[in-house]
Amino acid sequence: MAGAAALAVALAGCAVPEPVKAPEPVAIAPETPGAAPAIDPAAASEEAKALLAQAETDIQRARARRALWQKAWESLVAARASAAARDNAATASHARRASELAQLGLEQLAYPAVK
């Protein structure tokens, strides 16, 4: 009997516990990459106005230094027309382009003139 008891104790020490069940994965709905958050019309309007004002300032600065490019002026005119039509996206786009081109015109002054 002592052998049976020793065998029972030995086997009890080697008993395999029940395997722990892994938690089931939670299904997460993938985000749609094309869905952008809705833009507040008032915020878009304010941004367009601010960009247009910045473009006006940049164009005046470039004109004063005689560094205004024709494309910068055309972009400003297009931004003004878009603002009159209340097209905030087009106003912002044209105003950004006008500011960028006016800045490039001013940067060009740092280079020597070509003869």
LUMDREN-498340 format. One line per 10 residues: number of its first residue (from 1); their letters; for each residue x, y, z of N, C-alpha, C. Coordinates in nm, 3 decimals, always signed. Example, Ala and Ser with C-alpha at 12.3 -4.5 7.8 and 13.67 -1.06 7.14 Angstrom:
LUMDREN-498340
1 = as = +1.319 -0.569 +0.780 +1.230 -0.450 +0.780 +1.320 -0.330 +0.780; +1.285 -0.225 +0.708 +1.367 -0.106 +0.714 +1.290 +0.003 +0.787
end
This chain:
LUMDREN-498340
1 = magaaalava = +0.079 -0.117 +0.000 +0.000 +0.000 +0.000 +0.084 +0.125 +0.000; +0.193 +0.114 +0.068 +0.280 +0.230 +0.074 +0.325 +0.266 -0.066; +0.342 +0.165 -0.148 +0.382 +0.190 -0.287 +0.273 +0.257 -0.366; +0.148 +0.216 -0.338 +0.035 +0.278 -0.408 +0.016 +0.421 -0.363; +0.038 +0.447 -0.234 +0.023 +0.583 -0.182 +0.132 +0.672 -0.239; +0.253 +0.619 -0.247 +0.364 +0.697 -0.302 +0.340 +0.725 -0.449; +0.285 +0.626 -0.518 +0.253 +0.644 -0.660 +0.144 +0.748 -0.679; +0.044 +0.749 -0.591 -0.065 +0.846 -0.599 -0.013 +0.986 -0.573; +0.078 +1.000 -0.475 +0.135 +1.132 -0.443 +0.221 +1.179 -0.559; +0.296 +1.089 -0.617 +0.383 +1.125 -0.729 +0.301 +1.167 -0.850
11 = lagcavpepv = +0.194 +1.094 -0.875 +0.109 +1.129 -0.989 +0.031 +1.257 -0.963; -0.005 +1.282 -0.838 -0.079 +1.404 -0.805 +0.009 +1.525 -0.828; +0.138 +1.513 -0.801 +0.231 +1.624 -0.823 +0.253 +1.650 -0.971; +0.232 +1.551 -1.053 +0.252 +1.566 -1.197 +0.123 +1.593 -1.271; +0.019 +1.615 -1.196 -0.110 +1.637 -1.261 -0.103 +1.764 -1.346; -0.159 +1.756 -1.461 -0.160 +1.868 -1.554 -0.283 +1.953 -1.526; -0.263 +2.082 -1.498 -0.380 +2.166 -1.474 -0.456 +2.188 -1.604; -0.581 +2.228 -1.589 -0.661 +2.252 -1.708 -0.602 +2.370 -1.785; -0.598 +2.360 -1.915 -0.542 +2.471 -1.992 -0.629 +2.596 -1.977; -0.562 +2.708 -1.967 -0.633 +2.835 -1.953 -0.686 +2.874 -2.090
21 = kapepvaiap = -0.813 +2.904 -2.092 -0.873 +2.942 -2.219 -0.837 +3.087 -2.250; -0.793 +3.109 -2.370 -0.760 +3.245 -2.414 -0.890 +3.322 -2.436; -0.892 +3.447 -2.399 -1.014 +3.524 -2.423 -1.039 +3.537 -2.573; -1.165 +3.531 -2.607 -1.198 +3.541 -2.748 -1.174 +3.684 -2.796; -1.117 +3.698 -2.916 -1.089 +3.833 -2.966 -1.218 +3.909 -2.991; -1.212 +4.036 -2.958 -1.328 +4.122 -2.978 -1.321 +4.177 -3.120; -1.430 +4.165 -3.191 -1.433 +4.215 -3.328 -1.445 +4.367 -3.325; -1.346 +4.433 -3.386 -1.346 +4.579 -3.393 -1.377 +4.618 -3.537; -1.473 +4.704 -3.552 -1.510 +4.748 -3.686 -1.398 +4.835 -3.742; -1.346 +4.802 -3.860 -1.238 +4.883 -3.917 -1.291 +5.021 -3.958
31 = etpgaapaid = -1.205 +5.121 -3.938 -1.244 +5.256 -3.978 -1.235 +5.268 -4.129; -1.326 +5.338 -4.185 -1.321 +5.360 -4.329 -1.223 +5.473 -4.355; -1.123 +5.450 -4.440 -1.021 +5.552 -4.463 -1.075 +5.676 -4.534; -1.181 +5.663 -4.610 -1.232 +5.776 -4.685 -1.324 +5.866 -4.604; -1.365 +5.822 -4.487 -1.458 +5.901 -4.408 -1.381 +6.003 -4.326; -1.397 +6.130 -4.359 -1.332 +6.238 -4.285 -1.433 +6.300 -4.190; -1.385 +6.352 -4.080 -1.479 +6.416 -3.989 -1.542 +6.538 -4.054; -1.665 +6.564 -4.018 -1.736 +6.677 -4.077 -1.670 +6.808 -4.034; -1.656 +6.898 -4.129 -1.593 +7.026 -4.103 -1.703 +7.128 -4.074; -1.683 +7.202 -3.969 -1.779 +7.305 -3.930 -1.774 +7.416 -4.034
41 = paaaseeaka = -1.888 +7.451 -4.095 -1.889 +7.555 -4.198 -1.839 +7.690 -4.147; -1.870 +7.722 -4.024 -1.824 +7.850 -3.968 -1.672 +7.851 -3.954; -1.616 +7.738 -3.912 -1.470 +7.729 -3.898 -1.403 +7.736 -4.034; -1.462 +7.670 -4.133 -1.405 +7.674 -4.268 -1.410 +7.815 -4.324; -1.518 +7.885 -4.297 -1.531 +8.023 -4.343 -1.427 +8.113 -4.278; -1.406 +8.096 -4.149 -1.307 +8.177 -4.078 -1.166 +8.147 -4.128; -1.138 +8.019 -4.153 -1.007 +7.981 -4.204 -0.984 +8.043 -4.342; -1.086 +8.038 -4.427 -1.073 +8.095 -4.561 -1.049 +8.246 -4.554; -1.121 +8.314 -4.464 -1.101 +8.459 -4.448 -0.960 +8.490 -4.400; -0.912 +8.411 -4.305 -0.777 +8.433 -4.252 -0.671 +8.409 -4.359
51 = llaqaetdiq = -0.688 +8.304 -4.438 -0.592 +8.276 -4.544 -0.595 +8.384 -4.651; -0.713 +8.435 -4.682 -0.725 +8.542 -4.781 -0.657 +8.669 -4.729; -0.677 +8.701 -4.603 -0.612 +8.819 -4.546 -0.460 +8.804 -4.547; -0.411 +8.685 -4.518 -0.267 +8.660 -4.522 -0.214 +8.672 -4.664; -0.289 +8.622 -4.760 -0.248 +8.633 -4.901 -0.242 +8.779 -4.943; -0.341 +8.858 -4.903 -0.341 +9.002 -4.935 -0.215 +9.068 -4.881; -0.180 +9.036 -4.757 -0.061 +9.094 -4.695 +0.066 +9.051 -4.768; +0.076 +8.922 -4.800 +0.194 +8.871 -4.870 +0.209 +8.935 -5.008; +0.097 +8.952 -5.078 +0.101 +9.013 -5.211 +0.144 +9.160 -5.200; +0.093 +9.232 -5.101 +0.133 +9.372 -5.083 +0.282 +9.382 -5.053
61 = rararralwq = +0.333 +9.292 -4.971 +0.475 +9.293 -4.937 +0.560 +9.264 -5.061; +0.518 +9.167 -5.141 +0.594 +9.134 -5.263 +0.587 +9.249 -5.363; +0.472 +9.311 -5.376 +0.456 +9.423 -5.469 +0.544 +9.541 -5.427; +0.550 +9.568 -5.299 +0.631 +9.679 -5.248 +0.779 +9.659 -5.278; +0.823 +9.536 -5.279 +0.965 +9.506 -5.307 +0.988 +9.475 -5.454; +0.885 +9.492 -5.535 +0.890 +9.466 -5.679 +0.931 +9.320 -5.707; +0.870 +9.229 -5.632 +0.899 +9.087 -5.646 +0.772 +9.007 -5.669; +0.666 +9.074 -5.715 +0.538 +9.006 -5.732 +0.536 +8.929 -5.863; +0.500 +8.803 -5.855 +0.487 +8.720 -5.974 +0.344 +8.728 -6.026; +0.332 +8.713 -6.157 +0.200 +8.720 -6.221 +0.107 +8.609 -6.167
71 = kaweslvaar = +0.160 +8.490 -6.151 +0.078 +8.378 -6.102 +0.029 +8.402 -5.959; +0.109 +8.470 -5.879 +0.066 +8.502 -5.743 -0.053 +8.597 -5.748; -0.044 +8.697 -5.835 -0.155 +8.792 -5.850 -0.281 +8.721 -5.900; -0.265 +8.633 -5.999 -0.380 +8.560 -6.054 -0.444 +8.471 -5.946; -0.363 +8.411 -5.862 -0.417 +8.327 -5.754 -0.493 +8.412 -5.653; -0.444 +8.533 -5.626 -0.515 +8.622 -5.534 -0.649 +8.665 -5.592; -0.650 +8.697 -5.722 -0.776 +8.736 -5.788 -0.875 +8.619 -5.783; -0.826 +8.497 -5.807 -0.913 +8.379 -5.802 -0.965 +8.356 -5.659; -0.881 +8.382 -5.560 -0.923 +8.366 -5.420 -1.031 +8.468 -5.385; -1.015 +8.590 -5.434 -1.117 +8.693 -5.410 -1.250 +8.654 -5.475
81 = asaaardnaa = -1.242 +8.602 -5.598 -1.364 +8.561 -5.668 -1.432 +8.445 -5.594; -1.353 +8.351 -5.545 -1.408 +8.238 -5.470 -1.471 +8.285 -5.339; -1.410 +8.383 -5.276 -1.465 +8.437 -5.152 -1.598 +8.506 -5.179; -1.607 +8.576 -5.292 -1.733 +8.643 -5.327 -1.843 +8.540 -5.354; -1.804 +8.424 -5.407 -1.899 +8.317 -5.435 -1.923 +8.228 -5.312; -1.858 +8.260 -5.201 -1.870 +8.186 -5.075 -1.826 +8.039 -5.088; -1.724 +8.018 -5.169 -1.666 +7.884 -5.185 -1.541 +7.878 -5.097; -1.559 +7.831 -4.975 -1.450 +7.834 -4.877 -1.331 +7.748 -4.916; -1.356 +7.631 -4.972 -1.247 +7.542 -5.009 -1.161 +7.603 -5.119; -1.225 +7.659 -5.221 -1.151 +7.720 -5.331 -1.079 +7.846 -5.283
91 = tasharrase = -1.144 +7.923 -5.197 -1.080 +8.044 -5.143 -0.953 +8.007 -5.069; -0.961 +7.907 -4.983 -0.843 +7.865 -4.906 -0.733 +7.815 -4.998; -0.769 +7.737 -5.098 -0.671 +7.682 -5.190 -0.600 +7.792 -5.269; -0.677 +7.883 -5.326 -0.616 +7.991 -5.405 -0.535 +8.086 -5.317; -0.584 +8.113 -5.197 -0.512 +8.202 -5.107 -0.379 +8.141 -5.063; -0.379 +8.011 -5.035 -0.253 +7.944 -4.999 -0.152 +7.954 -5.113; -0.200 +7.931 -5.234 -0.112 +7.937 -5.351 -0.059 +8.079 -5.371; -0.144 +8.179 -5.356 -0.100 +8.318 -5.372 +0.007 +8.352 -5.268; -0.014 +8.312 -5.144 +0.085 +8.339 -5.038 +0.216 +8.269 -5.067; +0.207 +8.144 -5.109 +0.327 +8.067 -5.139 +0.407 +8.133 -5.251
101 = laqlgleqla = +0.340 +8.172 -5.358 +0.409 +8.233 -5.471 +0.465 +8.370 -5.436; +0.394 +8.446 -5.354 +0.446 +8.576 -5.311 +0.572 +8.557 -5.226; +0.572 +8.458 -5.139 +0.690 +8.430 -5.058 +0.808 +8.387 -5.145; +0.781 +8.305 -5.246 +0.887 +8.263 -5.337 +0.944 +8.381 -5.415; +0.857 +8.474 -5.454 +0.904 +8.594 -5.522 +0.997 +8.675 -5.434; +0.964 +8.686 -5.306 +1.051 +8.758 -5.213 +1.182 +8.685 -5.191; +1.177 +8.554 -5.183 +1.299 +8.475 -5.166 +1.389 +8.487 -5.287; +1.331 +8.506 -5.403 +1.408 +8.516 -5.526 +1.499 +8.640 -5.525; +1.462 +8.741 -5.448 +1.543 +8.862 -5.441 +1.682 +8.835 -5.384; +1.698 +8.728 -5.310 +1.827 +8.695 -5.250 +1.927 +8.645 -5.354
111 = ypavk = +1.879 +8.606 -5.470 +1.967 +8.554 -5.574 +2.011 +8.666 -5.667; +2.128 +8.651 -5.729 +2.174 +8.757 -5.819 +2.089 +8.763 -5.946; +2.081 +8.882 -6.003 +2.006 +8.901 -6.127 +2.080 +8.833 -6.242; +2.005 +8.784 -6.337 +2.063 +8.717 -6.454 +2.075 +8.820 -6.565; +2.190 +8.822 -6.631 +2.208 +8.916 -6.742 +2.202 +8.843 -6.873
end
